[in-house]
Amino acid sequence: MEENIVGMLATSKAGHDKNSVYVIIQEDGEYIYVADGQSRTTERPKRKNKKHIQIIKKVKLPESDSGFDDLEIKKIIKSYLKEREERNVKG
């Protein structure tokens, strides 16, 4: 049984947005829809092939009844990038 990946952080492995960090907001067969809360909002998500993404954090973003919130997505991604930068500086 495949794990539900909606709400997880992922990075793009291919395309012009390679290495961009997104939150997976929808899953549809072999495709997923991702948002970053800025250029790719929940109203205009980017469609990606599942083969072209890498799950980077298994922590799920809470989904409300109205779906995901762009502001919350931006906060989560910013926090993750800051945490990753701090790890890279220490390492």
Sequence and secondary structure as in RCSB ss.txt:
>XXXX:A:sequence
MEENIVGMLATSKAGHDKNSVYVIIQEDGEYIYVADGQSRTTERPKRKNKKHIQIIKKVKLPESDSGFDDLEIKK
IIKSYLKEREERNVKG
>XXXX:A:secstr
     TT EEEE SSTTTT EEEEEEEETTEEEEE SSSS SSS EEEEGGGEEEEE      BTTB  HHHHHH
HHHHHHHHHHHHHHH 
